[in-house]
Amino acid sequence: MTDIRHAHATATRPDITLSIDKVRGVLEALRFGSITLTVHDGRVVQIDVTEKTRLQA
């Protein structure tokens, strides 16, 4: 099911499509951790990734 808000946003804002593609790439590579998006004036300007490494004791 397509979210109409998402479809409309990506049709009119190519920067959103690029941001989603970047986040998707980070998510595919990340096993444990977090992603923080920084938004200025309605645009993603920074993606911070914190990766956790799980050690076996």
C-alpha positions, 0 to 999 in steps of 0.5 A, spaced: 500 500 500 502 506 497 502 512 502 499 518 498 503 523 502 509 519 501 508 519 493 506 526 493 512 528 496 517 524 492 513 527 486 515 534 487 521 533 491 527 530 488 531 531 495 526 527 499 527 521 494 535 522 495 534 522 502 530 516 503 535 512 498 541 514 503 537 512 509 535 505 506 543 504 504 545 506 511 539 501 514 541 495 509 548 496 512 546 497 519 545 491 524 545 494 531 545 502 532 541 508 531 540 513 525 539 520 526 536 525 521 538 533 521 533 537 518 533 544 516 528 548 512 524 541 510 530 538 508 535 533 510 542 536 511 545 530 515 545 523 517 548 521 523 549 513 524 551 510 531 553 503 530 553 498 536 558 492 536 556 486 540 562 483 544 561 476 546 563 475 554 
